[in-house]
Amino acid sequence: MQNKLFLIILILLLTGKIHAQNTDNAKVFLITLDGVRWQEVFRGTDASLLNNSDYTRNKNLLEERFQGQSLEENRKKLMPFFWNSIAEKGQLYGNRDKGNKMDLTNTMWFSYPGYSEILTGFPDDQNITSNDKIYNSNVTFLEKVNQLADYNGKVAAFCSWDVFPYIINDKRSGIPVNAGYMKATTTPLTAREELINTMQFQAPILWESVRLDVFTHYMAKEHIKKKHPELVYISYGETDDFAHGGHFDFYINAIHNTDGLIQDLWETVQNDPFYKDKTYFVITTDHGRGTGAEDSSLWTGHGSSVRDSNETWLAIIGPQMKPKGEVVDQGQIYTNQIAATVLDLLNVTVNRKKMGESLVNRLNE
């Protein structure tokens, strides 16, 4: 009887009816925070905007929560996971104050072109010139990995902005993309997924195209626990929308809250044997924002007409990484290098034509 059972399982594996989990393979979570400036990441809360009543309505509360006696204390209060965990065990790039620069290679400097550059590894200034819901003709590294036999069905994306099915091209790629106000549909639904499906419509809808990040986060978390994908993309979106609205206090709180969500996700994977000590988090942004040096209102916007909104940043934490913390005086890197970096962390071989050079060698220097 046991021999027959073994034979049946072997046949199913060989015919692809069931998939063996790649328990020893590296896993990667690519995470983006929409439109978060490097200045907040590396300097903490901007005092000039904090003290500007046009953008901050709760100055005293923000000062109490996020202002310390030094720049280092300020940024640690704003993003404690970044500066207590990633800075200790991982690497952070993009502090221009310390001689380390990271920039977009596309010339649009807004979301669709930025996300496409992150996910494909190259800019496309001829075809991607708006945030319109147009299916991306370029193939993302998510799609390329999903085409590999070992990873088919092991790639997933959860995003707050409803344009992501088009950026990732879910129709062509076959990647499940849960974005905007989509419901969880992967059966059987857990009790929490059913609750999230209901609650996301009962909570205040601040933007028709962007759901609150807390729902994106827990939707992703339930899927991760249930399906154990090996390549996951999560895009948080509140930061950019609060900034566009001129709400610096909400923008700052959203950065702090998202840092907490990423910490929660990290602790979740480190408590799961499938992911523990085998998982990398690669965290970045799709574009910068204006500095407001000439006009304080410029921090609310970005795009090719807003100086400095091409400036980005990168944080990485995971196994077998040299714990460099805040990288100093290592020159220039670019957003188009993220795709090849993730592929190298996964140790997979796919067509990398037009992609920027992987950063993995630099990570291990």
FENGI-V119577 format. One record per backbone hydrogen bond with DSSP energy under -0.5 kcal/mol. NH is the residue of the N-H (numbers start at 0). CO is the residue of the C=O. Records with the same first field share a line. If there is no record, write none. Layout:
# FENGI-V119577
NH=CO  CO
This chain:
# FENGI-V119577
4=0
5=1
6=2
7=3
8=4
9=5
10=6
11=7
12=8
13=9
14=10
15=12
16=11
17=11
22=20
24=21
26=277
27=229
28=279
29=27  231
30=28  281
31=233
32=283
33=31  235
35=32
36=34
40=36
41=37
42=38
43=38  39
46=44
49=45
50=46
51=48
52=50
54=51
55=51
61=57
62=58
63=59
64=60
65=61
66=62
67=65
73=69
74=70
75=71
76=72
77=73
78=74
82=78
83=79
84=80
85=80
86=81
88=84
89=85
90=315
91=324
92=313
95=93
97=94
98=95
99=94
100=330
102=332
103=309
113=109
114=110
115=111
116=112
117=113
118=114
119=115
120=116
127=123
128=126
133=131
135=165
139=137
140=118
143=139
144=140
145=141
146=142
147=144
150=147
151=147
153=150
155=230
156=175
157=232
158=177
159=234
161=208
163=160
165=162
166=162
167=163
169=164
172=168
173=169
175=154
176=174
177=156  175
178=176
179=158
181=178
186=184
193=189
194=190
195=191
196=192
197=193
198=194
199=195
200=197
201=197  198
202=198
205=203
206=209
209=206
210=159
214=211
215=211
216=212
217=213
218=214
219=215
220=216
221=217
222=218
223=219
224=220
225=221
226=222
227=222  223
229=153
230=153
231=27
232=155
233=29
234=157
235=31  233
239=236
240=236
241=237
242=238
243=239
244=240
245=242
246=241
247=54  245
248=54
250=246
251=247
252=248
253=249
254=250
255=251
256=252
257=253
258=254
259=255
260=256
261=257
262=258
263=259
264=260
265=261
266=262
267=263
268=264
269=265
270=266  267
271=268
272=270
274=271
275=271
277=274
278=274
279=26
280=316
281=28  279
282=280  314
283=30
284=312
287=308
289=297  300
290=306
297=294
298=295
299=296
300=297
302=108
303=107
305=302
306=304
308=305
310=307
311=101
313=92
314=282
315=90
316=280
320=317
323=321
324=89
326=91  324
328=97
330=98
332=100
334=102
336=333
337=334
340=336
341=337
342=338
343=339
344=340
345=341
346=342
347=342
349=347
354=351
355=120  335
362=358
363=359
364=361
